[in-house]
Amino acid sequence: MIKHASAKSKGTRLEKKVVEDLSALGLKVRRQPGSGVYRDFPSDVAVEIRGKAYLCECKARATGFSVLDRWLGKAEILVVRVDRQKPRVYLEWETFKELIGGE
């Protein structure tokens, strides 16, 4: 079992990487104060893409996404949907960065 402090630092590292990568694309991005703890600052990261604000939740797990990875296979984008809900998209970080491009 991972200790709380190491799980938190693992998540913080991912959040910082997301901010660094998106910033390098020229996007307006920041880590949210308290990493989603405060009502006024939900989620982990806020980013503006093509003039619209988006909230990003960052999750770092050792093997928590193995099923999605298997389903993705050799494809670039996986679309999944729970019955009667909106579809969701799963893709590699590099593919995401290519798609959003930056400004």
Secondary structure, DSSP 8 states (H G I E B T S, - for coil): ---HHHHHHHHHHHHHHHHHHHHHTT-EEEE-GGGGTSTTS-SSEEEEETTEEEEE-----SSTTHHHHHHHTT-SEEEE--TTS--EEEE-HHHHHHHH---
